[in-house]
Amino acid sequence: MEDDLPEAVKKCLDILEENVEILANLEYDLNDENEDEMTADMQLHDLYDMAEDVSESSKLKRAESNFMRRQTEDSL
């Protein structure tokens, strides 16, 4: 029974890792839907700022995902 415990914990961590990523993607998609509204009469500098924000958001999302992956790997 004790020999099965580490394997059961590893399986649980694998399931948790998969679900954390799915939940993070759902949260990101829901937040993204709220930001998809178009604004009329935008200037070029507004579009540039928006593109920069999207780039930063993407980098943060990737960093969060990598951090969570490393945390789960370290806990094994």
C-alpha positions in Angstrom: 0.0 0.0 0.0 2.8 2.4 0.9 4.5 1.7 -2.4 1.4 2.8 -4.3 1.2 6.1 -2.5 3.9 8.0 -4.4 2.5 6.8 -7.7 -1.0 7.9 -6.7 0.3 11.3 -5.7 2.1 11.7 -9.0 -1.1 10.9 -10.9 -3.0 13.4 -8.8 -0.4 16.1 -9.5 -0.6 15.3 -13.3 -4.3 15.7 -13.3 -4.1 18.9 -11.3 -1.5 20.3 -13.7 -3.7 19.6 -16.7 -6.8 21.2 -15.0 -4.9 24.3 -13.8 -3.9 25.0 -17.4 -7.4 24.4 -18.6 -8.9 26.7 -15.9 -6.2 29.4 -16.6 -7.1 29.3 -20.3 -10.8 29.6 -19.5 -10.2 32.5 -17.3 -8.1 34.1 -20.0 -10.7 33.6 -22.6 -13.5 35.0 -20.4 -11.4 38.1 -19.7 -10.5 38.4 -23.4 -14.2 38.4 -24.3 -14.8 41.4 -22.1 -12.0 43.3 -23.9 -13.2 42.5 -27.4 -15.5 45.5 -27.8 -14.6 47.8 -30.6 -14.2 51.5 -30.0 -14.9 54.0 -32.7 -12.6 56.8 -33.8 -9.4 55.3 -32.5 -6.2 57.0 -33.3 -3.0 55.3 -34.5 -1.3 55.7 -31.2 -4.3 54.1 -29.4 -3.9 51.0 -31.7 -0.2 50.9 -31.0 -0.8 51.0 -27.3 -3.4 48.2 -27.6 -1.0 46.1 -29.5 1.7 46.6 -26.9 -0.8 45.7 -24.1 -1.7 42.5 -26.0 2.0 41.6 -26.3 2.6 42.2 -22.6 -0.5 40.2 -21.6 0.7 37.3 -23.8 4.1 37.3 -22.2 2.6 37.4 -18.7 0.3 34.5 -19.5 3.3 32.4 -20.8 5.3 33.3 -17.7 2.5 32.3 -15.4 2.1 29.0 -17.3 5.8 28.3 -17.1 5.9 29.1 -13.4 3.0 26.8 -12.6 4.7 24.0 -14.6 8.0 24.4 -12.8 6.2 24.5 -9.4 4.4 21.2 -10.1 7.7 19.6 -11.4 9.6 20.8 -8.3 6.9 19.3 -6.0 7.5 15.9 -7.4 
